Amino acid sequence: MRRLNGFRATLLGALAFAAAASAVQLPPPIELPKPKLDNTTTLIQALKARKTGREFAPDALPLQTLSDLLWAAFGVNRDDGRRTAPSAKNWQEIDIYVALPQGVYLFDGKAHALVGVVAGNLRAATGMQAFVKDAPASLVFVADLARMKDASAADRDLYSATDAAFISQNVYLYCAAAGLTTGVRGYVDRPALAKAFGLRGDQRIILAQSVGYPKK
Ligand SMILES: Cc1cc2nc3c(=O)[nH]c(=O)nc-3n(C[C@H](O)[C@H](O)[C@H](O)COP(=O)(O)O)c2cc1C
């Protein structure tokens, strides 16, 4: 009898696990094309054009643009795996989550690919302002505190914020050079977004950034 109860408990556990697993829908991965690094805008032109925008046309970002944007943001730019933005102690602790109309993805800089995280349109959840839902892509910069080995709590706070800011400025400059609109955002309901993205306790949302085409 005891053995039967044990079997039943195991079966119930397995069924509960299967139900939970099927509830989490992962969007299929997106293969990004190789970044096309032939934009001829000068750095000075991009700096002159850099600004925060909050009005977006509904057009989706083509995959090539998404690829170029993410490479500029925090892609690998050297053979040793280092990136377009610096990071304290080369921790590379900032992950870029990308909320698109069909789902949320994690940018894998090394593979230059987008890995599915959550299916569905969670763009509105990445901010607390009305325009946030209109941008075709919302980037969310998330620090993985587990990668900041041996850092004090104060250093984790300081460096995760600075490292995310470098990435944000790369996004600003890429957008200025590519004729896109972008705006970085700190006004985010972090606990709600962490839950929606299924983040771990040692991941911290730093900033979000909307990207899209200017409204006509
Ligand atoms: C850390 C940080 C947080 C920001 N948070 C928001 C925000 O939540 N919402 C928003 O609309 N703009 C936000 N901004 C954008 C600023 O309002 C904007 O950069 C500022 O008004 C200067 O405008 P400019 O970027 O066009 O020079 C933020 C900027 C920074 C640097």
The ligand as a Tripos MOL2 file, in Angstrom:
@<TRIPOS>MOLECULE
LIG
   31    33     1     0     0
SMALL
NO_CHARGES

@<TRIPOS>ATOM
      1 C1         18.7830   56.8070  -16.7800 C.3       1 LIG1
      2 C2         17.7260   57.4210  -17.6570 C.ar      1 LIG1
      3 C3         16.4030   57.1030  -17.4290 C.ar      1 LIG1
      4 C4         15.4140   57.6310  -18.2540 C.ar      1 LIG1
      5 N1         14.1190   57.2490  -18.0740 N.ar      1 LIG1
      6 C5         13.1590   57.6860  -18.9210 C.ar      1 LIG1
      7 C6         11.8250   57.2070  -18.7950 C.ar      1 LIG1
      8 O1         11.4970   56.3910  -17.9660 O.2       1 LIG1
      9 N2         10.9170   57.6620  -19.6730 N.ar      1 LIG1
     10 C7         11.2230   58.5650  -20.6680 C.ar      1 LIG1
     11 O2         10.3240   58.9430  -21.4210 O.2       1 LIG1
     12 N3         12.4900   59.0410  -20.8050 N.ar      1 LIG1
     13 C8         13.4670   58.6130  -19.9720 C.ar      1 LIG1
     14 N4         14.7610   59.0390  -20.1320 N.ar      1 LIG1
     15 C9         15.1060   59.9310  -21.2310 C.3       1 LIG1
     16 C10        15.3840   61.3500  -20.7450 C.3       1 LIG1
     17 O3         14.1680   61.9540  -20.3670 O.3       1 LIG1
     18 C11        16.0930   62.1210  -21.8590 C.3       1 LIG1
     19 O4         17.3370   61.5360  -22.1170 O.3       1 LIG1
     20 C12        16.2700   63.5730  -21.4600 C.3       1 LIG1
     21 O5         15.0300   64.2430  -21.4350 O.3       1 LIG1
     22 C13        17.1950   64.3130  -22.4400 C.3       1 LIG1
     23 O6         16.6910   64.2070  -23.7670 O.3       1 LIG1
     24 P1         17.6000   63.6650  -24.9570 P.3       1 LIG1
     25 O7         17.9260   62.2360  -24.6760 O.co2     1 LIG1
     26 O8         16.7630   63.8190  -26.1950 O.co2     1 LIG1
     27 O9         18.8320   64.4980  -24.9730 O.co2     1 LIG1
     28 C14        15.7600   58.5330  -19.3050 C.ar      1 LIG1
     29 C15        17.1050   58.8620  -19.4950 C.ar      1 LIG1
     30 C16        18.0840   58.3080  -18.6950 C.ar      1 LIG1
     31 C17        19.5280   58.6430  -18.9660 C.3       1 LIG1
@<TRIPOS>BOND
     1     1     2 1
     2     2     3 ar
     3     2    30 ar
     4     3     4 ar
     5     4     5 ar
     6     4    28 ar
     7     5     6 ar
     8     6     7 ar
     9     6    13 1
    10     7     8 2
    11     7     9 ar
    12     9    10 ar
    13    10    11 2
    14    10    12 ar
    15    12    13 ar
    16    13    14 ar
    17    14    15 1
    18    14    28 ar
    19    15    16 1
    20    16    17 1
    21    16    18 1
    22    18    19 1
    23    18    20 1
    24    20    21 1
    25    20    22 1
    26    22    23 1
    27    23    24 1
    28    24    25 2
    29    24    26 1
    30    24    27 1
    31    28    29 ar
    32    29    30 ar
    33    30    31 1
@<TRIPOS>SUBSTRUCTURE
     1 LIG1         1 GROUP 0 **** ****
